[in-house]
Amino acid sequence: MDLKDKKKYKTAFKKVLDTFTEKLEQYVSTENGDWSVKGFIDIYKNIYTISSDTKIVSKILEIHIFPQILQFAEENGYNIILTEHQNYYPDLTFIHKKIKR
């Protein structure tokens, strides 16, 4: 694939990703900007509010939006490659199905 093709795919990906992220904001928050997920519940039905710890917030977001990410990839012709190890960056990569690895 030449540089022109790569640029075309990057531009198209950015466009659909920008639209997707706008939809995600609506999915994870209410109209007034509050989080739609408020905490955890255990098997005894005790509710624990979410702290501001970034590890907790990022994991909740990951779990909450992962089905949306899968749907985005499928609707837009991408495969998702997950990282092989925890704490490796990036957590996932989108590869267009037309691109051979």
C-alpha positions as CSV (number, residue, x, y, z in Angstrom):
1,M,0.0,0.0,0.0
2,D,1.4,3.4,-0.9
3,L,1.5,6.6,1.1
4,K,-1.5,8.0,-0.7
5,D,-3.7,5.0,0.2
6,K,-2.6,5.1,3.8
7,K,-3.6,8.8,4.0
8,K,-6.9,8.0,2.4
9,Y,-7.6,5.3,5.1
10,K,-6.5,7.5,7.9
11,T,-8.7,10.4,6.8
12,A,-11.7,8.1,6.4
13,F,-11.0,6.5,9.8
14,K,-10.8,9.9,11.6
15,K,-14.1,11.0,10.1
16,V,-16.0,7.9,11.3
17,L,-14.2,7.9,14.6
18,D,-15.1,11.5,15.3
19,T,-18.8,10.7,14.6
20,F,-18.5,7.6,16.8
21,T,-17.0,9.5,19.8
22,E,-19.9,12.0,19.7
23,K,-22.3,9.1,20.0
24,L,-20.2,7.6,22.8
25,E,-20.6,10.8,24.9
26,Q,-24.3,10.4,24.7
27,Y,-24.0,6.7,25.6
28,V,-21.9,7.2,28.8
29,S,-23.5,10.4,30.1
30,T,-26.9,12.0,30.6
31,E,-28.1,15.1,28.9
32,N,-26.8,17.3,31.7
33,G,-23.3,15.6,31.6
34,D,-23.6,13.1,34.5
35,W,-22.1,9.7,34.2
36,S,-24.7,7.0,33.3
37,V,-22.8,4.5,35.4
38,K,-22.8,5.5,39.1
39,G,-21.2,2.7,40.9
40,F,-20.8,-1.0,41.6
41,I,-23.2,-3.5,43.1
42,D,-22.1,-6.6,44.9
43,I,-24.0,-9.9,45.2
44,Y,-25.5,-8.7,48.5
45,K,-27.0,-5.6,46.6
46,N,-24.6,-3.2,48.3
47,I,-23.9,-0.2,46.1
48,Y,-20.5,1.4,45.9
49,T,-20.0,4.8,44.3
50,I,-17.2,5.2,41.8
51,S,-14.2,7.1,43.0
52,S,-12.2,9.4,40.8
53,D,-9.3,6.9,40.6
54,T,-8.3,6.9,37.0
55,K,-7.7,3.1,37.0
56,I,-11.3,2.5,38.1
57,V,-12.8,5.1,35.8
58,S,-10.9,3.8,32.8
59,K,-11.8,0.1,33.5
60,I,-15.5,1.1,33.9
61,L,-15.4,3.0,30.6
62,E,-13.6,0.1,28.9
63,I,-16.3,-2.4,30.1
64,H,-19.2,-0.1,29.4
65,I,-18.2,1.0,25.9
66,F,-16.5,-2.2,24.6
67,P,-19.7,-3.5,23.0
68,Q,-20.1,-0.1,21.2
69,I,-16.5,-0.3,20.0
70,L,-17.1,-3.8,18.6
71,Q,-20.3,-2.5,16.8
72,F,-18.3,0.5,15.4
73,A,-15.6,-1.8,14.0
74,E,-18.1,-4.1,12.4
75,E,-20.3,-1.4,10.9
76,N,-17.2,0.4,9.4
77,G,-15.2,-2.6,8.1
78,Y,-12.5,-2.9,10.8
79,N,-11.0,-5.7,12.7
80,I,-9.9,-5.1,16.2
81,I,-6.5,-6.3,17.5
82,L,-6.3,-6.5,21.2
83,T,-3.0,-6.1,23.1
84,E,-1.5,-9.3,24.2
85,H,-0.5,-8.0,27.7
86,Q,-2.2,-5.8,30.3
87,N,-0.6,-2.3,30.5
88,Y,0.7,-2.5,26.9
89,Y,-0.2,0.4,24.7
90,P,-2.4,0.7,22.7
91,D,-5.1,-1.4,24.3
92,L,-6.6,-2.1,20.9
93,T,-5.9,-1.3,17.3
94,F,-8.3,-0.9,14.4
95,I,-7.2,-2.5,11.1
96,H,-9.4,-2.0,8.0
97,K,-10.5,-5.3,6.7
98,K,-9.2,-4.4,3.2
99,I,-5.7,-3.9,4.5
100,K,-3.6,-7.1,4.6
101,R,-1.3,-7.5,7.6
